[in-house]
């Protein structure tokens, strides 16, 4: 199936997890989608099989599986996205343990809300690499970038 293709040697699931780790993404959430399409639909065994295999892979690249929320979802039907789904009564929720503390919940939005904002070096000089520059008629030139270090406030020249 699609999961097998994604987790295979050159699969996109592996590639995305490795890229995230390589680019410094410290926190991870795994949404196991298309639970409505499992055989039988909303299969606990299929979720556990995928969770086990993904846990094994992300551990190899450097993540701690205990710090990763695994959430069975159906994006199409909205199951476990914003509120717990009655179609997966076997799913008692996700829980993560990390040095900053524990977190738990029942659905994807709660896992997203539990992501801790990364600490930013606000005491350093302002570094704002430009990503793009737009020329907007009636407004002017608008630079677009991300503050990597330092602080940028309205009115800063």
C-alpha positions as CSV (number, residue, x, y, z in Angstrom):
1,X,0.0,0.0,0.0
2,X,0.9,3.7,0.2
3,X,2.6,3.3,3.6
4,X,4.8,0.6,2.3
5,X,5.9,2.8,-0.6
6,X,6.6,5.7,1.6
7,X,8.6,3.8,4.2
8,X,10.6,1.7,1.6
9,X,14.3,2.3,1.0
10,X,13.8,5.4,-1.2
11,X,10.4,6.3,0.1
12,X,9.1,9.8,0.7
13,X,8.2,9.1,4.4
14,X,11.8,8.2,5.1
15,X,13.1,11.2,3.1
16,X,10.8,13.7,4.9
17,X,11.8,12.4,8.3
18,X,15.5,12.5,7.5
19,X,15.2,15.9,5.9
20,X,13.4,17.3,9.0
21,X,16.0,15.9,11.3
22,X,18.9,17.2,9.1
23,X,17.3,20.6,9.0
24,X,17.2,20.8,12.7
25,X,13.5,20.0,13.3
26,X,13.6,18.8,17.0
27,X,9.9,17.9,17.5
28,X,7.9,15.6,15.4
29,X,4.2,14.5,15.1
30,X,3.2,11.5,13.1
31,X,-0.3,11.6,11.7
32,X,-1.3,8.1,10.4
33,X,-3.8,9.2,7.8
34,X,-6.4,7.3,5.8
35,X,-7.5,5.2,8.7
36,X,-10.9,5.0,7.0
37,X,-9.2,3.0,4.2
38,X,-7.6,0.3,6.3
39,X,-8.8,-3.3,6.2
40,X,-11.0,-3.4,8.2
41,X,-11.7,0.4,8.4
42,X,-10.1,2.1,11.4
43,X,-7.9,-0.9,12.2
44,X,-6.0,-0.7,15.5
45,X,-3.6,-3.5,14.2
46,X,-2.7,-1.5,11.1
47,X,-2.1,1.7,13.2
48,X,0.1,-0.2,15.6
49,X,2.0,-1.9,12.7
50,X,2.7,1.6,11.1
51,X,3.6,3.1,14.5
52,X,6.1,0.4,15.2
53,X,7.8,0.6,11.8
54,X,8.0,4.4,11.8
55,X,9.2,4.5,15.4
56,X,12.0,2.1,14.4
57,X,13.1,4.3,11.5
58,X,12.9,7.7,13.3
59,X,14.9,6.2,16.1
60,X,17.7,5.2,13.7
61,X,17.9,8.8,12.3
62,X,18.1,10.4,15.8
63,X,14.5,11.1,17.1
64,X,13.3,9.7,20.4
65,X,10.0,7.8,19.6
66,X,8.7,8.5,23.2
67,X,8.8,12.2,22.4
68,X,6.7,11.8,19.2
69,X,2.9,11.9,19.2
70,X,1.4,9.2,16.9
71,X,-2.2,10.0,16.0
72,X,-4.5,7.8,13.8
73,X,-6.5,10.2,11.6
74,X,-8.8,10.4,8.6
75,X,-8.3,13.7,7.0
76,X,-11.1,13.0,4.6
77,X,-13.7,12.3,7.3
78,X,-12.1,14.5,10.0
79,X,-11.5,11.7,12.4
80,X,-9.2,12.6,15.3
81,X,-8.4,15.9,13.7
82,X,-10.1,18.5,15.9
83,X,-11.9,16.1,18.3
84,X,-11.7,12.5,19.3
85,X,-13.4,10.1,16.8
86,X,-16.0,7.6,17.9
87,X,-14.8,5.3,15.0
88,X,-11.5,4.5,16.9
89,X,-12.6,3.7,20.4
90,X,-9.4,1.7,20.8
91,X,-7.3,4.8,20.6
92,X,-6.9,6.1,24.1
93,X,-4.8,9.1,23.0
94,X,-1.2,10.0,22.5
95,X,1.4,10.9,25.1
96,X,4.9,12.3,24.8
97,X,7.8,12.5,27.3
98,X,10.6,15.0,26.8
99,X,13.0,16.7,29.1
100,X,10.8,19.8,29.1
101,X,7.9,17.7,30.5
102,X,5.1,15.5,29.4
103,X,2.1,16.2,27.2
104,X,-0.9,14.1,26.1
105,X,-4.1,14.4,24.1
106,X,-6.6,12.6,21.9
107,X,-6.4,14.3,18.5
108,X,-4.1,16.0,16.0
109,X,-4.8,19.7,17.0
110,X,-3.8,18.9,20.6
111,X,-0.6,17.4,19.4
112,X,0.1,20.5,17.3
113,X,-0.7,22.7,20.3
114,X,1.7,20.7,22.5
115,X,4.7,21.5,20.2
116,X,7.0,23.8,22.2
117,X,8.2,26.9,20.4
118,X,11.9,26.8,19.8
119,X,14.1,29.2,21.8
120,X,15.4,32.0,19.7
121,X,18.6,33.9,20.3
122,X,16.9,37.3,20.9
123,X,20.0,38.6,22.6
124,X,22.1,38.4,19.4
125,X,22.3,40.9,16.6
126,X,19.4,41.0,14.1
127,X,19.9,38.5,11.3
128,X,17.1,38.4,8.7
129,X,18.0,36.4,5.6
130,X,15.8,37.6,2.7
131,X,13.7,35.0,0.9
132,X,12.1,37.3,-1.6
133,X,11.4,40.9,-2.5
134,X,8.0,42.0,-3.9
135,X,7.3,45.3,-5.7
136,X,3.7,46.1,-4.9
137,X,2.1,49.1,-6.7
138,X,0.9,51.8,-4.3
139,X,2.8,50.2,-1.4
140,X,6.4,49.9,-2.5
141,X,9.1,47.4,-2.1
142,X,8.3,44.7,0.4
143,X,11.2,42.4,1.6
144,X,10.3,39.0,2.9
145,X,12.4,36.9,5.2
146,X,12.7,35.2,8.6
147,X,14.2,36.6,11.7
148,X,16.9,34.0,12.7
149,X,18.5,36.0,15.6
150,X,17.8,39.2,17.3
151,X,14.5,41.1,17.5
152,X,12.5,43.1,14.9
153,X,9.9,45.5,16.2
154,X,7.5,47.8,14.3
155,X,9.2,51.0,13.5
156,X,12.7,49.5,13.5
157,X,14.9,51.2,11.0
